[in-house]
Amino acid sequence: MDSSNRRKILEKKKKIHDLIKRASSTLDPLSPFDSFRRYTKNDLSVYLEPGRGDRLSSSLKQHIRKLLKNMEGFYGTDWPLQAKVKRKEMSSADARYIFVRELRNEASTQRICEEGCDQIAGFVHYRFTLEEEIPVLYVYEIQLESRIQGKGLGEFLMQLIELIASKNKMSAIVLTVQTSNALAMTFYMSKLGYRISRISPSKTNPPTLSAKYEILCKTFDSEAKTVLENDGEPTKDCVPSLE
């Protein structure tokens, strides 16, 4: 490799590193999308606010651990080990959150936070990171209390995640789904248009048949499509509208 190509590669890596650093340092990723701070549909009224893994109160950690138990049935006997992994992940300095808080009255946002800031009904845990040298927003968790599921909130949250990824110039969204979670697989693939990534265990060569999960992705540019998607079929680049 000649010095010119080496310099180009190093410049590209630095640009991507700076991109991820800048995205991760954003104090309020919801600020460009004020219309997404509230969701009031289907007899549900909630308020969304951002958070960080290294700034979680002990009470918030407790609520997150409780919601993570949603996954116990899908992991089966692997759950005790996975629960430990998830508890460690949730407090990482790289972890970013969108917390779902219920609105029980028409009080101001300030008053709601003052009176019940540690009471959450759901959350999204995501990170800005690299996957196969591609800058991505990786969704680690999206968990909702059972009583607020099936009301369109999950789709609303994922729409917001796509907007945040696009605003921060990420090239794709990546997430992991347990193969036993048929509802989640259908939700992401049939409803939201995610695809099984070529880096997913079932798509590797040879396939990792013992794996109990799939890696899904939605790509926003041609390079990410080439690297992360599972086939070479031409598709139109999908970039969420910011309007």
Secondary structure, DSSP 8 states (H G I E B T S, - for coil): --HHHHHHHHHHHHHHHHHHHHHHT-S-TTGGGGGGSEEEETTEEEEEEEEEGGG--HHHHHHHHHHHGGGHHHHGGGHHHHHHHHHHHHT-TT-EEEEEEE--SS--HHHHHHHHTT--SEEEEEEEEEETTEEEEEEEEEEE-GGGTTSSHHHHHHHHHHHHHHHTT-SEEEEEEETT-HHHHHIIIIIS--EEBTTSGGGSSS--TT--EEEEEEE-SHHHHHHHBSS------------
